[in-house]
Amino acid sequence: MALKIDLTQSYMLQAIVEANKPEAFFFLDRYCDTTKTFKTNKVLVEYKRADTRKKARFVPVDGKAIPVERRGYEMAEYSPACIKLSRSLTIDDLATRGFGEPLISGSTPAERAVKLIAEDVSVMDTRIRRQEEWMVSQLMQNNGLVMQEYVDAETEGNVNEIRYYDGAASEHKYTIADTNKWNSAGADVIGDVHAMCKLLSYRGINAVDLVVGSDVADVFYKNEEISRLLDKNLAINFGSIDERITAPGVSWLGQPNFRGFRLNIIVVDTTYENDNGVDTPYFPKDAAMVTVPHCLQMSYGAVSLMPYGSIDVQTLAKKRVMKLFVDNEHDTRRLEMYSRPLAMPKVYTPFIFAPKVVG
């Protein structure tokens, strides 16, 4: 006997969402391993600051103790931008053969509805994860986020902005002069990467990854100093370049030693389709970044709604929230997925980003 699944029940829709196996994304999966959900419209933005590098002072044996200031952490409230997606399910959809389905199928409209809704959930969830991947990559490039809202599919609305630093400029940028670009005669690739790692170490963070764009990858094959260090007599200290594709658009070049900092060199060439329909890289092709895995977290604001068949408003603290609309007059169902994500650092500026390292 077939099990009847009542898709009008919100808990059943939520179960389908949570059973969905999401597509892998590099920045989101490697650097943003923690998620928090809040039962309110706002989320708590907080990150620790590293202790100062001051040393203790000597005092007389009978002298007073020197007070140590408390660095603490940054904390604020923020209302995350909202994502809403929808897909309709019509009588025609249920009567039409599905992709990969046999020409003569024993599937009933009810069974096909379950399959279609599961596919719709996967499609909408993947689109939201792409937006989350964009948020994480943008945060690591800018130490902040600018989120453009849309009133509808075409009309721009308000712009939401959040910065994870004080003052006019962030401390996460590393600038390379035009005469010292990594593909120029005056390049000092090892020196620059070492300096970027040192900036992180001042904050108590030991660099692990060197993320580079696709145009920067050639440097590790063509740079004269690196080529000399890759010589078999010196490679025992510097390491080797041994490129391997680890995921679509992502490859691992090796783990060279940058004057004591042994880093994973990861080339990222993943893309998404922007609002104008243009294929756009998540990470600039000419940029480099030094960072450490699991340095970010994703927080989710609550979503308030009135589920199908209910007369009461419910507030749900979930990464994804589903809502069903039924139009009996036109024999149509519409499924909507909501999410209110906000990416944030766990500690103050756990990345050093260098734009335009090649000319």
C-alpha positions in Angstrom: 0.0 0.0 0.0 1.4 3.4 -1.0 2.1 5.9 1.7 0.0 9.0 1.3 2.0 12.3 1.7 -0.1 15.3 2.6 1.8 18.2 0.9 -0.6 20.8 2.5 1.0 20.2 5.9 3.8 22.6 6.6 5.8 20.1 8.7 5.8 17.7 5.6 7.2 20.5 3.4 9.8 21.3 6.0 10.8 17.7 6.2 11.3 17.6 2.4 13.6 20.7 2.7 15.7 19.2 5.5 16.1 15.9 3.7 17.4 17.6 0.6 21.1 17.0 -0.1 22.6 20.3 -1.1 25.1 21.0 -3.8 28.7 21.6 -2.6 30.1 25.2 -2.7 33.8 26.0 -2.1 33.7 29.2 0.0 30.5 28.2 1.9 31.7 24.7 2.8 35.3 25.4 3.6 35.2 28.7 5.4 31.6 28.9 6.9 31.1 25.7 8.9 28.9 27.1 11.7 25.2 28.1 11.4 23.0 29.8 14.0 19.3 30.4 13.8 17.5 33.2 15.8 13.9 33.3 16.8 13.7 37.0 16.2 13.7 39.3 13.2 17.2 40.4 14.0 20.4 38.4 14.4 23.3 39.0 16.8 26.5 40.0 15.0 29.5 39.3 17.2 33.1 38.5 16.7 36.2 38.4 18.9 39.1 40.7 18.7 42.6 39.3 19.3 44.5 40.4 22.4 47.0 43.2 22.0 50.7 42.2 21.6 51.7 44.1 24.7 54.0 42.2 27.1 53.7 42.3 30.9 55.7 44.9 33.0 58.0 44.4 35.9 56.9 46.0 39.2 58.4 46.1 42.7 57.6 43.1 44.9 55.4 45.3 47.1 54.1 47.3 44.2 50.6 47.4 42.7 49.5 45.1 39.9 49.3 46.6 36.5 45.6 46.6 35.2 45.1 44.6 31.9 42.5 46.1 29.7 39.8 43.7 28.4 39.7 43.6 24.6 36.4 41.8 24.5 34.4 41.5 21.3 32.2 43.4 18.9 28.5 42.9 19.2 25.5 44.4 17.4 22.0 43.6 16.1 21.2 43.4 12.4 18.1 42.6 10.4 19.2 40.3 7.6 18.0 40.7 4.0 15.3 38.3 3.0 15.3 35.8 0.1 12.0 34.6 -1.3 11.6 32.2 -4.2 8.5 30.5 -5.6 7.5 27.8 -8.1 4.0 26.9 -9.3 2.6 23.4 -9.9 -0.3 23.2 -12.4 -2.5 20.4 -13.7 -0.5 20.5 -16.9 2.7 19.8 -15.0 1.1 16.8 -13.3 -0.2 15.4 -16.6 3.2 15.9 -18.5 5.8 13.2 -18.6 8.7 14.1 -16.3 12.4 14.2 -17.4 13.8 10.7 -17.4 10.4 9.2 -16.8 9.3 6.2 -19.0 7.0 7.0 -21.9 4.4 4.7 -20.4 4.6 5.4 -16.7 2.6 4.1 -13.8 3.0 7.4 -11.8 -0.2 8.9 -10.6 -0.6 12.7 -10.5 -0.2 12.6 -6.7 3.1 10.7 -7.0 4.3 13.0 -9.7 3.4 16.0 -7.5 5.7 14.7 -4.7 8.6 14.2 -7.2 8.1 17.7 -8.7 8.0 19.4 -5.3 11.1 17.6 -4.2 12.8 18.8 -7.4 11.5 22.4 -6.8 12.9 22.3 -3.3 16.3 21.3 -4.6 16.3 24.0 -7.3 15.3 26.8 -4.9 17.7 25.6 -2.2 20.6 25.6 -4.6 19.8 29.1 -5.7 19.8 30.3 -2.1 23.1 28.4 -1.5 24.6 30.3 -4.5 23.6 33.5 -2.9 25.1 32.4 0.4 28.3 31.4 -1.5 28.3 34.9 -3.0 27.9 36.4 0.5 30.8 34.5 1.9 33.1 35.3 -1.0 32.1 39.0 -1.0 32.6 39.2 2.8 36.2 37.8 2.4 37.0 40.3 -0.4 35.4 43.4 1.2 35.1 42.7 4.9 31.5 43.7 4.5 28.4 43.1 2.4 26.2 45.2 0.1 22.9 43.4 -0.6 20.6 44.8 -3.3 16.9 44.1 -2.7 14.4 43.6 -5.6 10.8 44.6 -5.4 10.1 42.1 -8.2 12.2 40.2 -10.7 13.2 43.4 -12.5 12.8 46.3 -10.2 15.6 47.3 -7.7 14.6 48.3 -4.2 16.6 49.2 -1.1 20.3 48.4 -0.6 21.3 46.8 2.7 24.9 47.2 3.8 27.0 45.9 6.7 30.7 46.4 7.5 32.7 44.3 9.9 35.3 47.1 10.7 35.5 50.5 12.2 36.5 53.7 10.5 36.7 54.6 6.8 38.9 51.7 5.7 39.3 48.0 6.6 42.5 46.4 7.7 42.1 43.3 5.5 43.5 44.7 2.3 47.1 44.2 1.0 48.2 46.3 -1.9 50.8 45.4 -4.5 52.4 48.2 -6.5 52.1 48.1 -10.3 55.9 47.6 -10.6 55.7 44.6 -8.3 52.8 42.7 -9.9 53.4 38.9 -9.6 53.8 38.5 -13.4 56.3 41.4 -13.7 60.1 41.6 -13.5 59.9 43.2 -10.0 57.7 40.5 -8.5 58.3 39.2 -5.0 55.7 36.6 -4.7 57.1 34.8 -1.7 57.8 38.0 0.1 54.3 39.3 -0.5 52.6 36.1 0.7 54.9 36.0 3.7 53.9 39.6 4.6 50.2 38.7 4.2 50.6 35.8 6.6 52.4 38.0 9.1 49.5 40.4 9.1 47.2 37.5 10.1 49.7 36.2 12.7 49.6 39.7 14.4 45.9 38.9 15.1 46.8 35.5 16.5 45.7 33.6 13.4 48.0 31.0 11.7 47.4 31.2 7.9 46.5 27.8 6.2 45.2 28.7 2.7 46.4 30.8 -0.2 43.4 31.3 -2.4 44.1 32.6 -5.9 42.2 33.4 -9.1 42.7 31.5 -12.3 45.0 34.1 -13.8 47.2 34.0 -10.8 47.8 30.3 -11.0 50.2 30.7 -13.9 52.6 32.6 -11.6 53.5 29.4 -9.8 54.6 27.9 -13.1 56.3 30.9 -14.7 57.8 33.0 -11.8 61.6 32.8 -11.9 62.2 32.7 -8.1 59.6 30.0 -7.6 61.0 27.9 -10.5 64.4 28.1 -8.9 63.0 26.9 -5.5 61.2 24.1 -7.2 64.6 22.7 -8.4 65.0 19.2 -7.0 67.8 20.3 -4.7 65.8 23.1 -3.0 62.2 21.6 -3.2 62.8 19.6 0.0 62.3 22.9 1.8 60.0 24.9 -0.5 57.7 22.0 -1.5 56.3 21.1 -5.0 53.6 22.1 -7.4 51.4 19.1 -8.0 48.1 20.4 -9.4 45.0 18.3 -8.7 41.3 19.1 -9.4 39.4 18.7 -6.2 35.9 19.9 -7.4 34.5 21.6 -10.5 36.2 24.9 -10.8 38.6 24.3 -7.8 42.1 22.8 -7.9 44.9 22.3 -5.4 48.4 23.3 -6.6 50.4 22.1 -3.6 51.6 23.2 -0.2 54.7 25.3 -0.6 56.7 26.8 2.3 56.5 30.6 2.2 59.4 31.4 4.7 57.9 29.2 7.4 54.2 29.5 6.4 53.2 26.3 4.6 50.1 27.1 2.7 47.6 25.2 0.6 47.5 26.9 -2.8 43.9 26.7 -4.0 42.9 28.0 -7.4 39.2 29.0 -7.6 37.5 29.5 -10.9 33.8 28.9 -10.0 31.2 31.2 -11.4 27.5 32.2 -11.1 25.1 34.1 -13.4 24.6 37.7 -12.2 21.4 39.7 -12.3 22.2 40.7 -15.9 22.7 37.1 -17.1 26.5 37.4 -17.3 28.7 34.5 -16.1 30.7 36.0 -13.2 33.5 34.6 -11.0 32.9 34.3 -7.3 36.5 35.2 -6.8 38.4 37.7 -9.0 40.7 36.0 -11.5 43.6 38.4 -10.7 43.4 38.3 -6.9 44.9 36.4 -4.0 43.9 35.9 -0.4 45.5 34.3 2.7 43.1 32.9 5.3 42.2 29.9 7.5 39.3 27.4 7.2 36.2 27.6 9.4 36.7 31.3 10.1 33.1 32.5 9.3 29.6 31.6 10.4 26.2 32.0 8.8 23.3 33.3 11.0 19.6 33.2 10.0 16.9 35.5 11.1 13.4 34.1 11.8 10.6 34.1 9.2 7.0 34.9 10.3 4.1 33.5 8.2 0.7 32.1 8.3 0.9 28.4 7.0 -1.6 27.0 4.7 -4.8 26.1 6.5 -3.9 28.0 9.7 -5.4 31.2 11.1 -2.4 31.9 13.3 0.9 33.5 12.5 3.9 31.4 13.2 7.6 32.5 13.6 10.0 29.8 12.5 13.8 29.8 13.3 15.0 27.8 10.3 17.6 28.1 7.6 14.8 27.5 5.0 11.1 28.0 5.6 8.5 26.7 3.2 5.0 28.0 2.5 2.2 26.5 0.3 -0.4 28.5 -1.6 -3.4 26.7 -3.2 -5.6 28.3 -5.9 -8.5 25.9 -6.3 -10.2 28.0 -9.0 -7.2 27.6 -11.3 -6.1 24.1 -10.1 -2.7 25.5 -9.1 -0.3 25.1 -6.2 2.5 27.5 -5.5 5.4 26.6 -3.3 7.6 29.4 -1.7 10.9 29.1 0.1 12.2 31.8 2.4 15.5 32.4 4.0 17.2 35.3 5.9 21.0 34.5 5.9 23.8 36.7 7.0 27.5 35.8 6.8 29.8 37.1 9.4 33.4 36.5 10.7 34.0 34.6 14.0 37.0 36.7 14.8 38.1 40.2 13.7 39.2 40.1 10.0 40.5 36.5 9.6 41.6 37.0 6.0 44.0 39.2 4.1 42.9 40.0 0.5 45.1 41.3 -2.2 43.3 42.6 -5.4 45.0 42.8 -8.8 48.2 40.9 -8.0 48.8 40.4 -11.7 48.7 43.0 -14.3 
